[in-house]
Amino acid sequence: MEKRTNAYQLELKEVSLKNGDAGTKSLHLNFDNHDDLFNIFEVISSKQIFDNKETATEFALGLKLFTEVMLKNKENPLFEDLRPAILEFMKKLKSS
């Protein structure tokens, strides 16, 4: 049976640099995730864990990108020590 995932496209543009220069770089990334990311953004925002919605969205996007890579690479020893802590963290986040 084919595994179903949601497909996303991310465009990241450098706007300005800390030295005052204008940004010139951009990144286009296509990826998939087993979760509905826009729903996750709303859920995290509604929990009011952070002071503003943008911070909540940054947090949710970073977390979901990272944890999806972990899921797709379960056997990678790089994540071995981190996996138990992430599982506990996700339980805590979901219960808050």
N, CA and C atoms as a LAMMPS dump frame, in Angstrom:
ITEM: TIMESTEP
0
ITEM: NUMBER OF ATOMS
288
ITEM: BOX BOUNDS ff ff ff
-5.0000000000000000e+02 5.0000000000000000e+02
-5.0000000000000000e+02 5.0000000000000000e+02
-5.0000000000000000e+02 5.0000000000000000e+02
ITEM: ATOMS id mol type element x y z
1 1 1 N 0.838 -1.179 0
2 1 2 C 0 0 0
3 1 3 C 0.886 1.246 0
4 2 1 N 0.532 2.198 -0.834
5 2 2 C 1.312 3.432 -0.952
6 2 3 C 1.085 4.325 0.268
7 3 1 N 2.159 4.835 0.807
8 3 2 C 2.075 5.718 1.96
9 3 3 C 1.644 7.112 1.503
10 4 1 N 0.67 7.663 2.175
11 4 2 C 0.158 8.976 1.802
12 4 3 C 0.839 10.062 2.619
13 5 1 N 1.254 11.091 1.925
14 5 2 C 1.847 12.251 2.586
15 5 3 C 1.323 13.511 1.929
16 6 1 N 1.498 14.608 2.618
17 6 2 C 1.161 15.919 2.077
18 6 3 C 2.41 16.495 1.423
19 7 1 N 2.25 17.119 0.266
20 7 2 C 3.37 17.712 -0.456
21 7 3 C 3.377 19.224 -0.238
22 8 1 N 4.562 19.756 -0.021
23 8 2 C 4.725 21.182 0.246
24 8 3 C 5.861 21.754 -0.587
25 9 1 N 5.799 23.055 -0.774
26 9 2 C 6.877 23.79 -1.425
27 9 3 C 7.206 24.984 -0.554
28 10 1 N 8.473 25.146 -0.274
29 10 2 C 8.939 26.226 0.584
30 10 3 C 9.859 27.119 -0.227
31 11 1 N 9.636 28.421 -0.142
32 11 2 C 10.528 29.382 -0.77
33 11 3 C 11.081 30.279 0.327
34 12 1 N 12.382 30.298 0.46
35 12 2 C 13.052 31.075 1.483
36 12 3 C 13.931 32.108 0.799
37 13 1 N 13.73 33.382 1.131
38 13 2 C 14.511 34.456 0.524
39 13 3 C 15.259 35.217 1.598
40 14 1 N 16.506 35.474 1.317
41 14 2 C 17.313 36.341 2.159
42 14 3 C 16.832 37.773 1.882
43 15 1 N 16.371 38.474 2.91
44 15 2 C 15.857 39.836 2.708
45 15 3 C 16.946 40.859 2.994
46 16 1 N 17.553 40.747 4.158
47 16 2 C 18.656 41.636 4.502
48 16 3 C 19.589 40.907 5.455
49 17 1 N 20.842 41.323 5.453
50 17 2 C 21.855 40.698 6.28
51 17 3 C 22.186 41.596 7.469
52 18 1 N 22.743 41.012 8.513
53 18 2 C 23.025 41.772 9.727
54 18 3 C 24.052 42.876 9.511
55 19 1 N 24.845 42.773 8.444
56 19 2 C 25.813 43.835 8.154
57 19 3 C 25.206 44.981 7.352
58 20 1 N 23.899 44.912 7.075
59 20 2 C 23.199 45.97 6.361
60 20 3 C 23.039 45.725 4.872
61 21 1 N 23.73 44.737 4.332
62 21 2 C 23.611 44.429 2.908
63 21 3 C 22.239 43.823 2.605
64 22 1 N 21.813 44.034 1.374
65 22 2 C 20.578 43.396 0.915
66 22 3 C 20.852 41.916 0.69
67 23 1 N 19.88 41.094 0.972
68 23 2 C 20.021 39.667 0.727
69 23 3 C 19.948 39.36 -0.756
70 24 1 N 20.634 38.316 -1.174
71 24 2 C 20.644 37.952 -2.591
72 24 3 C 20.316 36.482 -2.819
73 25 1 N 20.316 35.694 -1.791
74 25 2 C 20.146 34.251 -1.949
75 25 3 C 18.694 33.831 -1.758
76 26 1 N 18.36 32.717 -2.387
77 26 2 C 17.035 32.136 -2.181
78 26 3 C 17.143 30.62 -2.273
79 27 1 N 16.16 29.966 -1.701
80 27 2 C 16.118 28.509 -1.668
81 27 3 C 14.696 28.069 -1.981
82 28 1 N 14.57 27.111 -2.86
83 28 2 C 13.279 26.508 -3.178
84 28 3 C 13.379 25.044 -2.782
85 29 1 N 12.439 24.599 -1.971
86 29 2 C 12.492 23.243 -1.445
87 29 3 C 11.122 22.591 -1.564
88 30 1 N 11.087 21.427 -2.194
89 30 2 C 9.881 20.608 -2.226
90 30 3 C 10.081 19.481 -1.229
91 31 1 N 9.077 19.237 -0.396
92 31 2 C 9.194 18.179 0.606
93 31 3 C 7.812 17.644 0.937
94 32 1 N 7.793 16.52 1.607
95 32 2 C 6.521 15.949 2.037
96 32 3 C 6.547 15.745 3.544
97 33 1 N 5.361 15.689 4.117
98 33 2 C 5.226 15.499 5.555
99 33 3 C 3.935 14.737 5.8
100 34 1 N 3.95 13.85 6.771
101 34 2 C 2.76 13.045 7.049
102 34 3 C 1.658 13.865 7.726
103 35 1 N 2.007 15.022 8.269
104 35 2 C 1.019 15.879 8.939
105 35 3 C 0.543 17.012 8.042
106 36 1 N -0.62 17.549 8.365
107 36 2 C -1.135 18.76 7.725
108 36 3 C -0.463 19.937 8.427
109 37 1 N 0.565 20.496 7.806
110 37 2 C 1.359 21.528 8.465
111 37 3 C 0.552 22.776 8.804
112 38 1 N -0.353 23.171 7.94
113 38 2 C -1.12 24.378 8.222
114 38 3 C -2.037 24.19 9.422
115 39 1 N -2.526 22.995 9.603
116 39 2 C -3.301 22.687 10.806
117 39 3 C -2.397 22.749 12.04
118 40 1 N -1.196 22.206 11.927
119 40 2 C -0.232 22.252 13.038
120 40 3 C 0.076 23.697 13.409
121 41 1 N 0.267 24.557 12.413
122 41 2 C 0.546 25.971 12.695
123 41 3 C -0.584 26.592 13.52
124 42 1 N -1.804 26.285 13.145
125 42 2 C -2.957 26.829 13.866
126 42 3 C -3.039 26.277 15.294
127 43 1 N -2.806 24.991 15.44
128 43 2 C -2.866 24.365 16.766
129 43 3 C -1.811 24.968 17.691
130 44 1 N -0.582 25.07 17.206
131 44 2 C 0.498 25.633 18.027
132 44 3 C 0.194 27.086 18.367
133 45 1 N -0.282 27.843 17.408
134 45 2 C -0.624 29.246 17.651
135 45 3 C -1.734 29.369 18.69
136 46 1 N -2.725 28.494 18.61
137 46 2 C -3.856 28.559 19.542
138 46 3 C -3.461 28.207 20.974
139 47 1 N -2.369 27.465 21.142
140 47 2 C -1.897 27.106 22.484
141 47 3 C -1.266 28.299 23.206
142 48 1 N -0.953 29.344 22.463
143 48 2 C -0.362 30.574 23.002
144 48 3 C 0.88 30.293 23.86
145 49 1 N 1.727 29.418 23.35
146 49 2 C 2.987 29.096 24.008
147 49 3 C 3.957 30.267 23.87
148 50 1 N 3.833 31.002 22.761
149 50 2 C 4.722 32.113 22.451
150 50 3 C 3.928 33.416 22.399
151 51 1 N 4.639 34.524 22.436
152 51 2 C 4.002 35.839 22.47
153 51 3 C 3.314 36.228 21.166
154 52 1 N 3.774 35.678 20.048
155 52 2 C 3.139 36.063 18.788
156 52 3 C 3.026 34.876 17.828
157 53 1 N 2.18 35.061 16.843
158 53 2 C 1.868 33.988 15.899
159 53 3 C 3.065 33.641 15.016
160 54 1 N 3.873 34.64 14.641
161 54 2 C 5.036 34.365 13.796
162 54 3 C 6.025 33.443 14.503
163 55 1 N 6.263 33.681 15.78
164 55 2 C 7.169 32.821 16.543
165 55 3 C 6.6 31.412 16.625
166 56 1 N 5.313 31.311 16.84
167 56 2 C 4.668 29.997 16.905
168 56 3 C 4.818 29.252 15.58
169 57 1 N 4.674 29.963 14.473
170 57 2 C 4.806 29.341 13.155
171 57 3 C 6.248 28.919 12.893
172 58 1 N 7.211 29.774 13.245
173 58 2 C 8.634 29.415 13.094
174 58 3 C 8.942 28.14 13.872
175 59 1 N 8.485 28.091 15.099
176 59 2 C 8.709 26.936 15.956
177 59 3 C 8.105 25.682 15.338
178 60 1 N 6.84 25.769 14.945
179 60 2 C 6.145 24.601 14.398
180 60 3 C 6.798 24.121 13.113
181 61 1 N 7.152 25.037 12.232
182 61 2 C 7.779 24.648 10.97
183 61 3 C 9.127 23.981 11.213
184 62 1 N 9.948 24.576 12.052
185 62 2 C 11.252 23.991 12.343
186 62 3 C 11.129 22.617 12.973
187 63 1 N 10.235 22.509 13.93
188 63 2 C 10.038 21.233 14.614
189 63 3 C 9.544 20.157 13.657
190 64 1 N 8.557 20.486 12.826
191 64 2 C 7.997 19.499 11.913
192 64 3 C 8.992 19.098 10.826
193 65 1 N 9.792 20.031 10.332
194 65 2 C 10.818 19.673 9.349
195 65 3 C 11.842 18.737 9.978
196 66 1 N 12.291 19.08 11.178
197 66 2 C 13.295 18.273 11.862
198 66 3 C 12.771 16.882 12.201
199 67 1 N 11.596 16.81 12.802
200 67 2 C 11.091 15.504 13.232
201 67 3 C 10.733 14.609 12.042
202 68 1 N 10.334 15.193 10.927
203 68 2 C 10.051 14.376 9.742
204 68 3 C 11.339 13.758 9.211
205 69 1 N 12.428 14.507 9.231
206 69 2 C 13.718 13.958 8.819
207 69 3 C 14.113 12.826 9.759
208 70 1 N 13.885 13.006 11.06
209 70 2 C 14.175 11.934 12.014
210 70 3 C 13.363 10.684 11.702
211 71 1 N 12.075 10.854 11.427
212 71 2 C 11.22 9.707 11.116
213 71 3 C 11.683 8.967 9.864
214 72 1 N 12.095 9.717 8.868
215 72 2 C 12.526 9.108 7.607
216 72 3 C 13.889 8.446 7.732
217 73 1 N 14.596 8.761 8.789
218 73 2 C 15.954 8.231 8.994
219 73 3 C 16.082 7.587 10.364
220 74 1 N 15.098 6.768 10.713
221 74 2 C 15.036 6.135 12.038
222 74 3 C 16.3 5.385 12.411
223 75 1 N 16.939 4.791 11.447
224 75 2 C 18.109 3.953 11.721
225 75 3 C 19.418 4.747 11.775
226 76 1 N 19.367 6.014 11.488
227 76 2 C 20.589 6.824 11.485
228 76 3 C 21.069 7.023 12.921
229 77 1 N 22.303 6.625 13.223
230 77 2 C 22.811 6.741 14.592
231 77 3 C 22.918 8.183 15.082
232 78 1 N 22.893 9.142 14.186
233 78 2 C 22.941 10.549 14.576
234 78 3 C 21.802 10.914 15.525
235 79 1 N 20.645 10.293 15.335
236 79 2 C 19.464 10.625 16.13
237 79 3 C 19.269 9.725 17.351
238 80 1 N 20.119 8.757 17.523
239 80 2 C 19.955 7.748 18.569
240 80 3 C 19.775 8.35 19.968
241 81 1 N 20.635 9.249 20.358
242 81 2 C 20.564 9.843 21.697
243 81 3 C 19.427 10.859 21.824
244 82 1 N 19.082 11.477 20.713
245 82 2 C 18.072 12.53 20.731
246 82 3 C 16.642 11.997 20.71
247 83 1 N 16.452 10.841 20.107
248 83 2 C 15.108 10.285 19.897
249 83 3 C 14.257 10.216 21.177
250 84 1 N 14.769 9.672 22.292
251 84 2 C 13.933 9.609 23.5
252 84 3 C 13.517 10.991 24.013
253 85 1 N 14.425 11.949 23.946
254 85 2 C 14.103 13.299 24.405
255 85 3 C 13.053 13.952 23.505
256 86 1 N 13.165 13.745 22.212
257 86 2 C 12.178 14.305 21.273
258 86 3 C 10.811 13.687 21.512
259 87 1 N 10.759 12.382 21.75
260 87 2 C 9.477 11.727 22.026
261 87 3 C 8.82 12.312 23.281
262 88 1 N 9.594 12.52 24.33
263 88 2 C 9.057 13.116 25.556
264 88 3 C 8.625 14.558 25.317
265 89 1 N 9.43 15.286 24.573
266 89 2 C 9.103 16.679 24.252
267 89 3 C 7.787 16.764 23.48
268 90 1 N 7.602 15.882 22.505
269 90 2 C 6.369 15.901 21.695
270 90 3 C 5.16 15.556 22.568
271 91 1 N 5.303 14.62 23.496
272 91 2 C 4.205 14.288 24.425
273 91 3 C 3.842 15.51 25.257
274 92 1 N 4.849 16.19 25.772
275 92 2 C 4.624 17.391 26.589
276 92 3 C 3.94 18.478 25.761
277 93 1 N 4.409 18.686 24.548
278 93 2 C 3.835 19.711 23.672
279 93 3 C 2.376 19.401 23.358
280 94 1 N 2.091 18.162 23.028
281 94 2 C 0.721 17.785 22.668
282 94 3 C -0.232 17.87 23.845
283 95 1 N 0.276 17.69 25.054
284 95 2 C -0.603 17.748 26.227
285 95 3 C -0.78 19.161 26.766
286 96 1 N 0.007 20.102 26.265
287 96 2 C -0.107 21.482 26.796
288 96 3 C -1.258 22.236 26.171
